[in-house]
């Protein structure tokens, strides 16, 4: 393998000049920069990232620990994190906690051992000992999507309360009065917050949320199926099931269809966390959409600010209701052959 000395000899410059070119230092002349880059290409030189990290105490690498890589929401989040990090000159190593605190700690330890410059975490089950220790020890860290109260770490998240109110208003307007929710784990901020937002929104219309209409889920499809089976077995089943994440909504849909029932004719279904699949289900599912891509990008920017010595900012972005046809909404009329289709702002595929 070619060394930096070989590049310097080929370009006819000093090793220091090669180093400055590779680090994009502005003090190098255009001619020297051109010769160095040509030598790098000719010799196939690749900088030693490990050696560079030992000199600079930086690896230009970020760690991302997500709660469930199979959840399309976190898949999209990871993609936006990687894209923004790459644009800022960083690489990303991803760990999947699979909603398990022990796996979360495993990934945190592994990433810190690899000398990452900073860590993005969507905390599982209210946190885990290793992750909390890393935060308290001053590891550059940002919480994304979920957070832990009392831990001094910037948070980048969506606020779904207004969108949940919009959903309940929408359901009430359609004539629904018996509304149930499949909740996420109470130990997670997203799990507890969505239930409380739903309860508060129902109260504005004088509608109670009885215990029988709260199903305990774990953000996995199977828990959505089990909760919905229980709802359907009640003496007075709900008219609407609101699943607090997309995978639980798909499990709910499976349970309804297993009984030979139809959405929305027999029971309505809505979800938190919109995903591209929802527009292709029959019927398309009404959902609350989070600005997932922007959350990932904002989280990276906040973490890089922390790493590079700038004050990081917490960011809260609004979620929004996307109305489709799974709650008994009237179908849109087909446009006539002679008329131009008009845009519909409250119907979306994202």
C-alpha positions, 0 to 999 in steps of 0.5 A, a space after each residue: 500500500 502506498 504511504 503518505 511519503 510516497 504521495 509526497 514524493 510523487 507530487 514533489 511536495 512535503 508530507 506536511 503539504 499532503 496532510 494539509 490537502 487531505 484535511 482540506 486546509 485552505 493554506 495550500 496553493 491550487 497547484 500543489 493541491 492539484 498535484 497531490 490529488 493526482 498523486 493520490 489517484 495514481 498511487 491509490 493512496 487511502 488514508 489510515 483512519 485509525 492512525 488519524 483518529 489517534 492523532 486528532 482524537 476524532 474518528 469522524 464516526 457517529 453511533 446510532 442505537 435504534 429501538 427496532 430496525 424492522 420498524 419502518 419508522 426507524 428504518 427511515 430515521 436511520 436512512 436520514 441520519 446516515 445521509 445527513 452525517 455523510 453530508 457533514 463528513 461523518 460515517 454512522 455505525 448502527 446498532 439495533 436494540 430490538 426494544 431490549 435494554 440489554 442489547 441497547 447497553 451492548 451496542 453503546 459499549 461496543 460503539 464507545 469502544 470503537 471511539 465514536 465521536 458521538 451517540 444518537 439514541 432512541 432509548 428503549 424501555 426508559 433507558 438502560 444502565 450503560 446508556 445512562 452512565 455514558 450520558 452522565 459521563 459526558 459522552 456527546 449524545 442526543 436522544 431522538 424520538 424518545 427521551 428520558 426525563 431528568 437526563 441532561 441530553 438534547 432531545 429531537 422529537 415530534 410532538 403528536 398531541 395536536 395531531 392526536 386531537 385532530 384525529 379524535 375530532 375527525 373520528 368524532 365528526 364521523 360519529 364514532 364514540 367508542 374509541 380504544 387505544 393500543 398503547 406502547 410500553 408505559 416506560 417509554 416516553 412515546 408510549 405514555 405520551 400518546 395514551 395521555 394525549 388520546 385520553 385528553 382529546 377524548 375528554 374534550 368531547 366528554 368521552 371516557 377512556 375505560 380500562 377495557 379500551 386500553 390495550 397494552 402493547 410493545 410496539 410489535 405487531 403481535 401485541 397489536 393482534 392480541 390487544 385487538 382480539 381482546 377488544 373484539 371479544 368485549 360485550 361492547 367492543 369499540 368502534 375504533 381501534 387507534 394503534 400507537 405505532 404502525 406495527 401494532 396497527 398491522 397486527 390489529 388489522 390481522 386480528 380483524 381479518 382473522 375474524 372475517 370482519 372488515 375495516 371500516 365497515 365492522 370496526 375502524 382503524 387508525 395508527 400513529 406513525 404513518 408508513 408508505 405501506 398504509 396507502 396500499 392496504 385495503 382500505 388505506 389507513 388513516 394515520 398520524 405522520 411524523 416528520 421522520 426525515 427531518 427528525 433524523 437530520 436535525 438530530 445529526 446536526 445537534 450532535 455534530 454541534 455538540 461534538 464540534 463545540 457549539 451549543 446543541 439545541 433540542 428540537 420539537 417538530 409537529 406531527 400531522 394527521 393524514 386522512 384516508 379511508 380506514 375510519 369510514 371516511 367517504 371515498 373521493 369522487 372519481 374525476 370526470 374525463 373532461 375535468 382536471 383533478 384537483 389537489 387534496 391537501 389532507 390526503 397523503 402517502 407519507 
